[in-house]
Amino acid sequence: MSRFTPIRGGWLRLSALLAVLLRVATPAFPDDLQLDQPLRLQVVPNDPDIDAILDRVAHVIAAANAEDLDDFITAFVPSRRPAIRREAGLFFVQHDLAVELSDRQVLSCSEDTAEVAVNYLATLDTGDVRVIAVLILRRTGDDWQIESEAVVRRNVVKTGCATGTCGGAEPVVGGFCIGGRCQVQ
């Protein structure tokens, strides 16, 4: 399985990326390609595993927004559910929560494991927190479930959020993070 390695302070110009993509894609074009003719693109159906993984991420966000504890914990592997139930249940009672998923990208996907980078804004009664994290999902039967979350970056957008580590006395994101195993550096 490949690992996600964030690039700090780096950026890639779009023109450089397009140049590389065109060099890679050029051999796939037929020799008699007429550049004055419109290009026709073939749409390939999405990978059902990728769709199911992204659906799982959307599901856990919706359940968190609804503060539906039973629905929320179904997004996690069975071995994590008792701890998640306790953490999330206490959190839902203590805070008003709204989570906005800004972006998500599947970093890797094998037959039974997937890594998904997520960027979400947790709006709490104590302030807002922007979280960049990598979720590890495991296939359980025909379903994908979250096993853990590793926070890559956490920024307090408004003051007043609690800090610490999930599982400790003061959990992350004002009291909770999606995977329940967050570490603040």
Number of C-alpha atoms within 10 A of each C-alpha: 10 10 9 13 7 8 7 6 5 6 7 7 7 9 9 10 10 11 11 12 11 12 10 10 10 11 9 9 8 8 8 6 9 9 7 6 7 7 9 6 6 6 6 6 6 8 8 9 18 17 11 15 23 16 13 20 21 15 16 22 20 18 18 20 18 15 20 15 16 12 15 23 24 18 23 23 18 14 9 15 17 10 13 24 18 12 19 22 17 13 18 18 10 12 16 13 19 17 20 15 16 12 10 18 13 16 15 16 18 12 8 13 17 25 24 23 20 20 20 18 20 23 21 19 14 17 16 22 23 21 21 21 22 25 24 20 25 22 18 12 8 7 14 25 25 27 22 20 23 19 22 19 14 20 13 18 14 13 10 14 18 16 16 17 20 21 16 11 10 14 22 25 28 25 25 24 24 26 21 23 19 24 20 14 9
